[in-house]
Amino acid sequence: MEALSRDTLEQQMAQAVGRSTTFTIWPDNEAPGARTSDAVFTPEPRHTGTSDYDRAVTGIRAPEITVYAPARPNGVGILVAPGGSYRRVVLDKEGSALAAFFNARGYTLFVMTYRMPGDGHEEGADAPLADIQRAMRVIRAGAQEWKLDPTRIGVLGFSAGGHVAASLGTRHDEAVYAPMDAADAFPARPAFMALVYPVITMREAHHHSGSRHELIGDNPTEAQIHHYSLEERATREAPPTFLLHAADDPAVNVENSLGMFSALRRLGVPVEMHIFERGKHGFGIRDAQGLPVAVWPELMMNWIATKV
């Protein structure tokens, strides 16, 4: 597989961003639970690098979805939760960078921002889950507009966003916000779940310290640890799952993916996992170039095609 240059990738991202559309997911723009938060929305240009397409945001109060639509939709939508250590959301590295690859196969991407668990929102550590539940329902309510089948919409999450996505997959039926409108009558369970170097466990041996701190603090109770350790929250109702990780990840231990794989396999949930020797953390599309792990988008899309 020929490696793509950074210039080529950034040109693809610029084109994707230029064609994209963005909307807020809550009826009044700000999430209802934001009323108790003093978070200040702050753009962070060039957070993940030196280009115009290294953007991140913090202090999110009005979560948004940016739609990257293909020329010929295949009827399948993917709700994307980028990472950011539960302190921010990166917009390009695990967002716009995906568009050229997935759009070429007909997939419609919905890249979302979500509120941070430590920002004092009314839902507390469940604020990201409230946002992603609402996002999935809003997408399903508007599926016809994007030429999608509402039963063929899944979720993809990276790093801390992997925890958000896996929370949707394992806790989709939990009522973490009051219904707002007709969209909330739609189910939140994703048709499939793809998790890339995901934060999964809050257990001491393999947790990601930054994410755990933001979610449950430095001295959590056993009940809190269990509640947010998603390998322990999985049930037979979890959707088919794809896991991707690098064995040399220095930030989120590969045991997070291994533990989730084992939990889902014990439950009889269809699950596929790819562990690559090299890649470290946060490789996304750009930093995977030149490594065997660069094939991951094709592996994932081929798998999705067998599930929906």
C-alpha positions in Angstrom: 0.0 0.0 0.0 1.5 3.3 -1.1 2.0 5.9 1.6 0.2 9.2 1.0 2.1 12.4 1.6 1.1 14.9 4.3 0.4 17.5 1.6 -2.0 15.1 -0.2 -3.8 14.2 3.0 -4.2 17.9 3.9 -5.5 18.7 0.5 -8.1 15.9 0.9 -9.0 17.3 4.3 -9.4 20.9 2.9 -11.7 19.6 0.2 -13.8 17.6 2.7 -14.2 20.5 5.1 -15.1 22.8 2.2 -18.0 20.5 1.3 -19.2 19.7 4.8 -22.2 21.0 6.7 -22.5 21.5 10.5 -25.5 21.6 12.8 -26.1 21.4 16.6 -27.8 18.4 18.1 -29.9 20.0 20.9 -33.0 22.0 20.1 -31.7 25.2 21.8 -28.1 24.8 20.6 -26.6 24.5 24.1 -27.3 21.2 25.8 -29.9 21.5 28.6 -27.3 20.1 31.0 -24.9 22.9 30.2 -26.8 25.3 32.4 -24.8 24.2 35.5 -21.4 24.4 33.7 -19.0 27.4 33.6 -17.1 25.9 30.6 -16.1 28.5 28.0 -16.0 27.2 24.4 -12.5 27.7 23.1 -11.2 26.7 19.6 -7.6 25.4 19.6 -6.1 25.8 16.1 -3.1 23.6 15.3 -3.5 21.6 18.5 -2.4 18.3 16.9 0.2 19.7 14.5 1.2 22.7 12.4 -1.4 22.8 9.6 -4.8 24.4 9.3 -6.3 20.9 9.8 -5.0 20.2 13.2 -8.0 21.8 15.0 -9.4 20.9 18.4 -12.0 22.5 20.7 -12.5 22.7 24.5 -15.3 23.9 26.7 -18.0 22.5 24.5 -21.5 23.6 25.5 -23.4 23.2 22.2 -22.3 19.8 20.7 -22.2 19.8 16.9 -22.2 17.3 14.1 -20.2 17.9 10.9 -21.5 15.9 8.0 -19.1 14.6 5.4 -21.4 13.2 2.7 -20.3 11.1 -0.3 -21.3 11.7 -3.9 -23.1 8.3 -4.0 -24.3 7.3 -0.5 -24.4 3.5 0.1 -27.1 4.0 2.8 -24.8 3.5 5.7 -24.0 6.3 8.2 -21.2 6.4 10.8 -21.3 8.6 13.9 -17.7 9.5 14.7 -16.5 10.5 18.2 -12.9 11.7 18.0 -10.6 11.6 20.9 -9.0 14.2 23.2 -8.4 12.7 26.6 -11.8 13.8 27.8 -10.4 17.4 27.9 -11.1 18.4 24.3 -12.3 17.0 21.0 -9.9 16.9 18.0 -11.8 17.8 14.8 -9.4 16.8 12.0 -6.9 14.1 13.0 -9.8 11.7 13.8 -12.5 13.6 11.9 -12.1 15.3 8.5 -9.1 13.1 7.8 -11.4 10.1 7.5 -13.7 11.7 4.9 -11.9 11.0 1.6 -11.4 7.3 2.5 -14.9 6.6 3.8 -16.8 8.8 1.3 -15.1 7.0 -1.6 -16.8 3.8 -0.5 -20.2 5.6 0.0 -20.2 6.0 3.7 -21.7 9.2 5.2 -19.7 10.4 8.2 -21.2 12.4 11.1 -18.2 13.8 13.1 -19.4 15.1 16.5 -18.2 17.2 19.4 -19.4 16.2 22.9 -19.3 17.8 26.3 -16.5 17.0 28.8 -17.3 14.9 31.9 -15.3 17.2 34.2 -16.9 20.5 33.0 -19.6 20.6 35.6 -22.6 19.7 33.4 -25.8 18.6 35.0 -25.3 15.0 33.8 -21.8 14.9 35.3 -19.7 12.1 33.9 -22.7 11.1 31.7 -22.7 14.3 29.7 -20.8 12.7 26.8 -23.2 9.7 26.8 -26.2 12.1 26.7 -24.7 13.9 23.7 -23.9 10.7 21.7 -27.3 9.2 22.5 -29.0 12.4 21.3 -26.7 12.5 18.2 -27.6 9.0 17.1 -31.3 9.7 17.5 -31.1 13.0 15.6 -29.2 11.3 12.7 -31.8 8.6 12.6 -34.7 11.1 12.6 -33.1 12.8 9.6 -31.8 9.7 7.8 -34.0 10.3 4.7 -32.3 13.7 4.1 -28.9 12.0 3.8 -30.3 9.0 1.9 -29.5 6.6 4.7 -31.3 3.6 6.1 -31.9 4.4 9.8 -31.2 0.8 10.8 -27.8 0.9 9.2 -26.1 3.7 11.3 -23.2 2.7 13.5 -20.6 4.4 15.7 -16.8 4.9 15.5 -14.7 6.2 18.3 -11.1 7.0 18.9 -9.2 7.0 22.2 -11.4 8.8 24.8 -14.0 9.1 22.0 -13.7 5.3 21.9 -15.0 5.3 25.5 -17.9 7.6 24.4 -18.7 5.3 21.5 -18.4 2.2 23.6 -20.7 3.8 26.2 -23.3 4.2 23.5 -22.8 0.5 22.5 -23.1 -0.8 26.1 -25.4 1.8 27.7 -27.7 2.9 24.8 -30.9 2.2 26.8 -29.9 4.2 29.9 -32.0 7.3 30.4 -29.4 10.1 31.0 -31.4 13.0 29.7 -35.1 14.0 29.5 -36.6 13.6 26.0 -36.8 16.8 24.1 -38.7 16.2 20.9 -39.8 13.6 18.3 -36.2 12.6 17.6 -35.8 11.2 21.0 -38.3 8.5 20.1 -35.7 6.9 17.9 -33.5 4.1 19.3 -29.9 5.0 20.3 -28.4 1.5 19.9 -25.9 1.6 17.0 -26.1 -1.0 14.3 -22.3 -1.6 14.7 -19.5 -0.3 16.8 -15.9 0.4 15.8 -13.3 1.3 18.4 -9.8 2.5 17.6 -7.2 2.6 20.4 -10.2 3.0 22.8 -10.2 3.9 26.5 -12.4 1.1 27.9 -11.5 0.2 31.5 -11.2 2.3 34.7 -9.5 -0.5 36.5 -6.1 0.4 38.1 -3.9 -2.0 36.1 -4.7 -0.7 32.6 -6.7 2.6 32.8 -5.8 5.8 31.0 -5.0 8.1 33.8 -6.2 11.4 32.1 -9.5 9.9 31.1 -10.1 8.3 34.5 -9.3 11.6 36.3 -11.9 13.5 34.2 -14.6 10.8 34.5 -14.4 9.7 38.1 -11.6 11.6 39.8 -8.5 10.4 41.6 -10.2 8.6 44.4 -13.2 6.8 42.8 -15.5 4.4 44.6 -15.7 0.8 43.5 -19.2 1.6 42.1 -17.8 4.4 40.0 -15.0 2.2 38.6 -17.5 -0.5 37.7 -20.0 1.9 36.2 -17.4 3.4 33.7 -15.4 0.2 33.0 -17.2 -0.7 29.8 -15.9 -4.3 29.5 -18.0 -4.8 32.7 -21.0 -3.1 31.3 -21.3 -5.0 28.0 -24.3 -7.3 27.5 -25.6 -9.5 24.8 -27.4 -6.4 23.4 -24.1 -4.8 22.5 -23.8 -4.3 18.7 -21.3 -6.2 16.5 -17.9 -4.7 17.3 -14.6 -4.0 15.5 -11.5 -3.3 17.6 -8.2 -1.8 16.4 -5.1 -1.1 18.5 -1.3 -0.9 18.3 0.6 -3.2 20.6 3.1 -0.4 21.3 0.5 2.2 22.4 2.2 4.1 25.3 -0.9 6.0 26.3 -3.9 3.7 26.2 -2.7 0.2 27.0 -3.7 -2.4 24.4 -5.3 -4.4 27.3 -8.2 -2.0 26.9 -9.1 -3.6 23.5 -8.1 -7.1 24.6 -10.4 -6.8 27.6 -13.3 -5.6 25.5 -12.7 -8.4 23.0 -12.8 -11.0 25.7 -15.9 -9.6 27.3 -17.9 -9.5 24.0 -16.7 -12.9 22.9 -17.8 -14.4 26.2 -21.2 -12.9 25.7 -21.5 -14.2 22.1 -21.5 -10.7 20.5 -19.9 -10.8 17.0 -16.4 -9.2 17.5 -13.3 -8.7 15.3 -10.0 -7.4 16.5 -6.8 -6.2 14.8 -3.7 -5.6 16.8 -0.7 -4.2 15.0 2.8 -4.4 16.2 3.5 -0.7 15.6 1.5 2.5 15.5 1.7 3.9 19.0 -1.3 6.1 20.0 -3.4 8.4 18.0 -2.2 7.3 14.6 -5.5 8.0 12.8 -5.0 8.3 9.1 -1.9 10.6 8.8 0.4 9.0 11.3 -0.4 5.5 10.0 1.1 6.2 6.6 4.1 4.0 5.9 3.2 1.4 8.5 1.2 -1.8 8.1 -1.6 -0.3 10.2 -2.3 2.2 7.4 -4.7 -0.5 5.9 -7.1 -0.1 8.8 -9.8 2.0 7.0 -10.2 -0.8 4.4 -10.2 -3.5 7.0 -12.9 -1.6 8.9 -15.1 -0.8 5.9 -14.9 -4.4 4.7 -16.0 -5.6 8.1 -18.9 -3.0 8.2 -20.1 -4.2 4.8 -20.6 -7.7 6.3 -22.7 -6.3 9.3 -25.2 -3.9 7.7 
